[in-house]
Amino acid sequence: MAKTLLTGGSGFIGTHLARALADRGDELRLLARRNSDLDHLGVEFERATGDVTDRRAVRRAMKGVERVFHVAGTTSMRQGSADRVFAVNVDGTRTVLEEALRAEVGRVVHTSSAGALGPAEPGGTADEEQTFTAGGLGIPYINSKHEAELEAFRLAAQGLDVVIVNPTFVFGPDDPTGTSNGLIRRALLRQIPFYVGGALNVVDVRDVATGHLQAESKGRAAQRYLLGGRNFTLARLFSDIARISGVPEPPVRVPLGPTRLAAAAGRRAGLPVPVSDDELIASAQWWTYRSAKAKRELGFKPRPHEETLEDAIGWQMERLGDRVGRVPRSDPALRVFGRLLQLPERVGLG
């Protein structure tokens, strides 16, 4: 039987996709780095050891493969991570897709991101036809996902049968890395003292896994499909998290410009500023989308957003135990950062 190759099986989407593929009856091969923990998957698979940027390892993993789900990537927006982000998201995607074409794989599903389309206009929503204009934001992660899509379209023009899926902001239970649900975790631990007034689309990880299978079986080659759910302003999202969990929502909404100035001043002063500049810029955008194309062509049907939030919050609360809602100790660095945040307004820069 021909095998299904999955990259990124140790991550949040990859974990749920591996289980969905196993439930479907696929014979799985997972390409994973030597130190990647896959014990939590609970499914049978063949392990291929290597990194997506290692062409020889990828070529070995492609032997006897009929279909590929390329999920591996990094979402880091921390300072100093740009080189690694482009190496994994762009160079890794190029390597995987080129080797899939060389191996004459029947179909590839490439996991991109809604971010590769760029944000919508404030108050609006975007779809797959939006022209990418987010390069000026200067966010390496966003630019890398866009460039990875260009690699997919380039290989499609050379004959690779590749379909692209663009998940939005993924929530849900059973997050082995904690990265995707980090926003919920920090809210439950009351580690978000302020927020910038952007918006985002939330989708359930279990629906994203199903959307991958639908894209593989029904998607058109060289097409991309947004896999999204409910659009939220950050204010509304934090309010819903507070309502479900009983933990007070972040108390202060701050303007982007003065906050960036304060953060830059804090970094120059050597303070451990709790957020990067890329994260601040990203949080002020409207990452809000329409998934009409996936619903129409794939049969994609996201579950009610209440179920997603309740399951994600409940799963996280079980793991945090009595730490949930505890008032954090006053952080001297954060107090100084708060005073810096007030300075731009005092000197007329707000």
Secondary structure, 3 states (H helix, E strand, C coil): CCEEEEECCCCHHHHHHHHHHHHHCCCEEEEECCCCCCHHHCCCCEEEECCCCCHHHHHHHCCCEEEEEECCCCCCCCCCCHHHHHHHHHHHHHHHHHHHHHCCCCEEEEECCHHHHCCECCCCCECCCCCCCHHHHCCHHHHHHHHHHHHHHHHHHCCCCEEEEEECEEECCCCCCCCCCHHHHHHHCCCCCEEECCEEEEEEHHHHHHHHHHHHHHCCCCCEEEECCEEEEHHHHHHHHHHHHCCCCCCEEECHHHHHHHHHHHHHCCCCCCCCHHHHHHHCCEECECCHHHHHHHCCCCCCHHHHHHHHHHHHHHHHHHHCCCCCCCCHHHHHHHHHHHHHHHCCCC
